[in-house]
């Protein structure tokens, strides 16, 4: 029996993987360590979506290599040689290889390096897990995607779309709720194409999950705009239920159709524009989150201005900004790159723009009073979410997983500040 420390980075799917790895560790007769110092073996579940993230991963791998180490997740699948350069003795576990977790652990504990990067036939629905947050159940609904984006390593790491069966997902959500979760995240590489490979779709899944009779909230995770025209009417209908957070994460990436074509995004700026319009037409208060990449190799000043114009027009509530970074193995990495100083200049301009947009969006909530579900402990206190998934902070003793009536009294760029009203 060994003490094993598991640490995760990246997206919600990566954290879900780490919860399942921890569950498999306990099922295999081992125990979980609270930190890397007290462990016999360390596992780091990695992300490789950006240069800055990958660099952080390499630093972490380097710092843990004095003990038996398993590097899991996207990075070893996408950049095996890079990982081995930093830790030649680390075992490698791919994002679709969780069925081999115990085999890799037992081998590594004996000092034998094992590489398990091939996909295993095990479904991620129904695996044992140890939750990072007792109030939140992260449920993976699919693995892989249907896209071929020229800037992204995800396809290299996770492969083609593999949707899990709707009934299995519903049963997993029921388990999460039975075990005390008040919030369920439906997550995958791209929720927008869920079910296309098995004859169903995301709206059908949301409609099935809301039928579960208990009191809980659902957060529907990221979906790319390219698949929205096929499901948008049904999806908007499925959101018209009190159990579904009024929140959509739809990454547009650029306001220029030419750049979107070069990115192989499969959608236009108009696709994004129409989705935002339809949602705001149906719901008076709804949070739109999007992602923007500045400095893609073929982005001109004119293209950049189109992104600024699209954000000004659609006014998303949250914009996740990234400076383009060339990821090994992707098509865009082969293109001539834009000067780093120019990318930094564009990034600064957009950052200032989105700060103003977010501030205006949050200030509209001052004076609102309603139910907030407190779902997370942070360094800054207990964070809750209202029906539109807006982050709310209050002073006082708050219990995780409980809902309180809160009045919003102030707002910043990133949050709402409230006081308990009852």
C-alpha positions in Angstrom: 0.0 0.0 0.0 1.4 3.4 -1.0 0.6 7.0 -0.3 -0.1 8.8 -3.5 -0.5 12.5 -4.2 -2.6 13.6 -7.2 -2.5 17.2 -8.5 -4.5 18.5 -11.6 -4.2 21.5 -13.9 -6.2 22.8 -16.8 -9.9 22.4 -17.8 -12.8 20.8 -15.8 -12.3 17.6 -17.8 -8.7 17.4 -16.4 -10.0 17.9 -12.9 -12.6 15.2 -13.5 -9.9 12.8 -14.6 -7.9 13.5 -11.5 -11.0 12.7 -9.3 -11.4 9.4 -11.1 -7.6 8.6 -10.8 -8.0 9.3 -7.0 -11.0 7.0 -6.9 -9.1 4.2 -8.7 -6.2 4.6 -6.3 -8.4 4.0 -3.2 -10.1 1.1 -4.9 -6.7 -0.4 -5.6 -5.8 -0.5 -1.9 -3.6 2.6 -1.8 -4.2 5.9 0.1 -4.1 9.5 -0.9 -1.4 11.8 0.4 -2.2 15.5 1.2 0.9 16.8 -0.5 3.9 15.8 -2.6 6.3 15.7 0.5 4.4 13.0 2.3 3.8 10.8 -0.7 5.5 7.6 -2.0 4.5 8.5 -5.6 3.2 11.6 -7.3 0.7 12.0 -10.2 0.3 15.2 -12.0 -2.6 15.5 -14.4 -1.5 17.9 -17.1 -2.9 20.4 -19.6 -1.1 21.4 -22.8 -3.5 24.0 -24.3 -1.1 27.0 -24.0 2.6 27.6 -23.9 2.4 29.3 -20.5 0.4 26.3 -19.1 2.8 23.8 -20.6 5.8 25.7 -19.1 4.1 25.5 -15.7 3.7 21.8 -16.2 7.3 21.3 -17.1 8.4 23.2 -13.9 6.1 21.0 -11.9 7.3 17.8 -13.5 10.9 18.9 -12.9 10.2 19.6 -9.2 8.5 16.2 -8.6 11.0 13.9 -10.4 13.0 13.1 -7.2 10.3 10.5 -6.3 8.4 8.0 -8.4 6.3 10.1 -10.8 3.4 9.6 -13.3 2.7 12.3 -15.8 -1.0 12.0 -16.8 -3.4 13.9 -19.0 -2.9 15.7 -22.3 0.7 16.7 -22.2 2.4 13.2 -22.4 0.1 12.3 -25.3 0.7 15.5 -27.2 4.4 16.1 -26.3 5.9 12.8 -25.1 9.5 13.7 -25.9 9.2 17.0 -24.1 7.9 15.4 -20.9 10.7 12.8 -21.1 13.3 15.5 -21.5 12.3 16.9 -18.1 11.8 13.5 -16.4 13.2 10.5 -18.3 12.1 8.1 -15.6 8.4 9.3 -15.2 5.7 6.9 -16.3 3.1 8.3 -18.7 -0.7 7.9 -18.6 -2.8 9.3 -21.5 -6.1 11.1 -21.0 -8.0 8.1 -22.5 -6.0 5.5 -20.7 -7.5 5.6 -17.2 -8.3 1.9 -17.3 -4.6 1.3 -16.9 -4.1 3.6 -13.9 -3.5 0.9 -11.3 -1.2 -1.1 -13.6 0.9 2.0 -14.2 1.0 2.9 -10.5 2.1 -0.6 -9.4 4.8 -0.7 -12.1 6.1 2.8 -11.2 6.2 1.9 -7.5 8.5 -1.0 -8.4 10.8 1.4 -10.2 9.7 0.3 -13.7 8.7 3.1 -16.1 5.5 2.4 -18.0 4.0 4.2 -20.9 0.2 3.9 -21.3 -0.8 6.4 -23.9 -3.1 4.2 -26.1 -6.8 4.6 -25.6 -8.4 2.0 -23.3 -11.9 0.8 -23.8 -13.1 1.9 -20.4 -15.8 4.6 -20.2 -15.2 7.5 -17.8 -18.9 7.4 -16.7 -19.4 5.3 -13.6 -15.7 5.2 -12.4 -15.1 5.6 -8.7 -14.0 9.1 -7.8 -12.8 11.4 -5.0 -14.3 14.8 -5.4 -12.1 17.9 -5.2 -15.2 19.8 -4.1 -18.0 18.0 -2.2 -20.6 20.4 -3.5 -19.8 20.0 -7.2 -20.1 16.9 -9.3 -18.0 17.0 -12.5 -19.5 14.6 -15.1 -17.7 14.0 -18.4 -20.3 13.4 -21.1 -17.8 12.7 -24.0 -14.2 12.5 -24.9 -12.4 13.9 -27.9 -13.9 16.3 -30.5 -15.0 16.6 -34.2 -12.9 19.7 -34.9 -9.5 20.2 -36.6 -8.5 23.6 -35.3 -5.0 24.5 -36.6 -3.9 26.1 -33.3 -5.0 23.4 -30.8 -3.3 20.2 -29.5 -6.5 18.8 -28.0 -7.3 16.6 -31.0 -3.7 15.2 -30.8 -4.3 14.4 -27.1 -7.9 13.2 -27.1 -8.7 12.1 -30.6 -12.1 11.8 -32.2 -15.5 12.3 -30.5 -16.6 9.5 -28.3 -19.9 10.4 -26.6 -21.0 8.5 -23.5 -24.5 7.0 -23.5 -27.3 9.3 -22.3 -28.7 6.9 -19.8 -25.2 6.2 -18.2 -24.7 10.0 -17.8 -28.1 10.4 -16.1 -27.3 7.6 -13.7 -23.9 9.3 -13.0 -25.6 12.6 -12.3 -28.1 10.8 -9.9 -25.0 9.3 -8.1 -23.4 12.8 -7.7 -26.6 14.2 -6.2 -27.2 11.2 -4.0 -23.7 11.7 -2.6 -24.4 15.4 -1.7 -23.6 17.5 -4.8 -25.7 20.5 -5.3 -24.2 21.5 -8.6 -23.4 19.3 -11.6 -21.0 20.3 -14.4 -21.7 18.6 -17.7 -18.2 18.8 -19.3 -16.2 17.5 -22.3 -13.7 18.6 -24.9 -16.7 20.2 -26.8 -20.2 19.9 -25.5 -21.7 21.3 -28.7 -21.1 18.0 -30.6 -22.2 15.7 -27.8 -24.1 12.8 -29.1 -23.6 13.4 -32.8 -21.8 10.0 -33.0 -24.5 8.0 -31.2 -27.7 9.5 -32.5 -28.5 12.1 -29.8 -27.5 15.6 -28.9 -26.9 18.0 -26.0 -30.4 19.4 -25.6 -31.7 15.8 -25.2 -29.2 15.2 -22.5 -30.0 18.4 -20.6 -33.7 17.6 -20.9 -33.1 14.2 -19.4 -30.9 15.4 -16.5 -33.4 18.1 -15.4 -36.0 15.4 -15.0 -34.0 14.1 -12.0 -36.4 15.1 -9.1 -33.8 16.4 -6.6 -32.9 20.0 -6.0 -29.6 20.8 -7.8 -28.2 23.1 -10.5 -26.6 22.2 -13.8 -23.8 24.1 -15.5 -23.5 23.2 -19.2 -19.8 23.4 -20.2 -18.0 24.8 -23.2 -19.3 24.3 -26.7 -17.9 25.5 -30.0 -20.1 27.8 -32.1 -19.7 25.6 -35.2 -22.2 23.0 -34.0 -24.7 25.5 -32.5 -26.8 26.0 -35.7 -27.7 22.3 -35.5 -29.0 22.5 -31.9 -29.5 26.1 -31.0 -33.3 26.2 -31.0 -33.6 23.0 -28.9 -30.8 24.0 -26.7 -32.4 27.4 -25.8 -35.6 25.5 -25.0 -33.7 23.1 -22.7 -32.2 26.1 -20.8 -35.7 27.3 -20.0 -35.7 25.3 -16.7 -34.9 26.6 -13.3 -32.3 23.8 -12.7 -30.1 25.1 -15.6 -27.7 28.0 -14.9 -28.3 30.7 -17.5 -24.7 30.5 -18.8 -23.1 29.6 -22.0 -19.4 29.3 -22.8 -19.0 29.7 -26.6 -15.4 30.5 -27.7 -15.5 32.7 -30.8 -11.7 33.2 -30.9 -11.7 35.9 -33.6 -14.1 38.5 -35.1 -12.5 38.0 -38.5 -14.0 35.3 -40.8 -10.7 35.1 -42.7 -8.8 34.3 -39.5 -11.5 31.8 -38.4 -11.1 30.1 -41.7 -7.3 29.9 -41.2 -8.0 28.5 -37.7 -10.3 25.9 -39.3 -12.9 26.9 -36.7 -15.9 25.9 -38.9 -18.0 28.9 -37.9 -18.1 32.6 -38.8 -18.4 35.7 -36.6 -22.0 35.8 -37.7 -22.6 32.4 -36.2 -21.5 33.7 -32.8 -23.5 36.9 -33.3 -26.7 35.0 -34.0 -26.3 32.7 -31.0 -25.9 35.7 -28.6 -28.8 37.5 -30.2 -31.1 34.4 -29.9 -30.2 33.8 -26.2 -30.6 37.5 -25.2 -33.9 37.6 -27.0 -35.2 34.6 -25.0 -33.7 35.4 -21.5 -33.4 38.8 -20.0 -30.5 37.9 -17.8 -28.0 35.4 -19.2 -24.2 35.1 -18.9 -22.3 34.7 -22.2 -18.7 33.7 -21.8 -16.3 33.5 -24.8 -12.6 33.1 -25.6 -10.5 35.3 -27.9 -7.0 34.6 -29.3 -4.9 37.6 -30.4 -1.9 37.3 -32.6 -2.8 34.3 -34.6 -0.1 34.1 -37.4 -2.4 35.3 -40.2 -4.2 38.0 -38.1 -3.7 41.5 -39.6 -4.5 44.8 -38.0 -7.8 44.8 -39.9 -8.7 41.3 -38.5 -7.8 42.5 -35.0 -10.1 45.5 -35.3 -12.9 43.1 -36.4 -12.5 41.2 -33.1 -12.7 44.5 -31.2 -15.9 45.4 -33.1 -17.5 42.0 -32.5 -16.9 42.2 -28.8 -18.3 45.8 -28.7 -21.4 44.6 -30.6 -22.2 41.4 -28.7 -20.9 42.5 -25.3 -20.1 39.1 -23.8 -20.1 39.1 -19.9 -16.8 37.1 -19.7 -13.9 37.0 -22.2 -11.0 34.6 -21.7 -8.1 36.3 -23.5 -5.1 34.3 -24.8 -2.0 35.5 -26.7 -1.5 33.0 -29.5 1.3 30.6 -28.8 2.5 28.0 -31.3 1.9 24.5 -29.9 4.0 21.6 -31.2 2.4 19.3 -33.8 -0.3 21.9 -34.8 -0.6 23.3 -38.4 -0.4 26.9 -37.2 2.9 26.3 -35.6 4.4 26.0 -39.1 3.3 29.5 -40.1 5.3 32.7 -39.9 4.7 34.1 -36.4 3.7 37.6 -35.6 6.3 39.7 -33.6 5.8 39.1 -29.9 5.8 42.9 -29.1 2.9 43.3 -31.6 0.9 40.4 -30.0 1.5 42.0 -26.6 0.2 45.4 -27.9 -3.0 43.8 -29.3 -3.5 41.8 -26.1 -3.3 45.0 -24.0 -5.9 46.8 -26.1 -8.3 43.9 -25.9 -7.7 43.4 -22.2 -8.7 47.0 -21.5 -11.8 46.6 -23.6 -13.0 43.4 -21.9 -12.3 44.8 -18.5 -14.8 47.6 -19.3 -17.3 45.2 -20.8 -17.1 42.9 -17.7 -17.4 45.9 -15.3 -20.5 47.2 -17.1 -22.0 43.7 -17.1 -21.5 43.2 -13.4 -22.7 46.7 -12.3 -26.1 45.9 -13.8 -26.6 43.4 -11.0 -26.2 45.9 -8.1 -29.5 46.0 -6.3 -30.5 42.5 -7.4 -31.8 40.2 -4.7 -32.1 36.4 -5.1 -30.9 32.9 -4.3 -27.2 32.2 -4.5 -25.7 28.7 -4.2 -22.4 28.7 -2.4 -20.2 26.2 -4.2 -16.5 26.9 -3.7 -13.9 27.9 -1.1 -11.3 30.2 -2.5 -8.3 32.2 -1.0 -10.6 35.2 -1.0 -13.5 33.5 0.8 -16.6 31.5 0.0 -17.8 31.9 -3.6 -21.4 31.4 -4.7 -23.3 31.6 -8.0 -26.6 33.1 -8.8 -29.0 31.7 -11.5 -26.9 33.3 -14.2 -23.7 31.7 -12.8 -22.4 35.1 -11.7 -19.7 34.8 -9.0 -20.9 36.2 -5.7 -18.8 36.9 -2.6 -20.2 37.7 0.8 -18.8 38.2 4.3 -19.8 35.9 7.2 -20.0 32.2 7.9 -21.4 30.4 4.8 -21.8 26.7 4.4 -20.6 25.1 1.2 -23.5 23.5 -0.8 -26.1 25.8 0.8 -28.2 28.4 -0.8 -28.9 31.8 0.7 -30.9 34.9 -0.3 -28.3 37.6 -1.2 -28.6 41.2 -2.1 -25.9 42.5 -4.4 -24.4 45.8 -3.0 -21.3 46.2 -5.2 -19.4 44.9 -8.2 -15.9 44.6 -9.6 -14.6 43.4 -12.9 -14.5 39.8 -11.8 -17.3 39.4 -9.2 -20.4 40.6 -7.5 -20.3 41.6 -3.8 -23.3 40.8 -1.7 -24.8 40.7 1.7 -27.0 37.9 3.2 -30.6 39.1 3.0 -32.1 36.2 4.9 
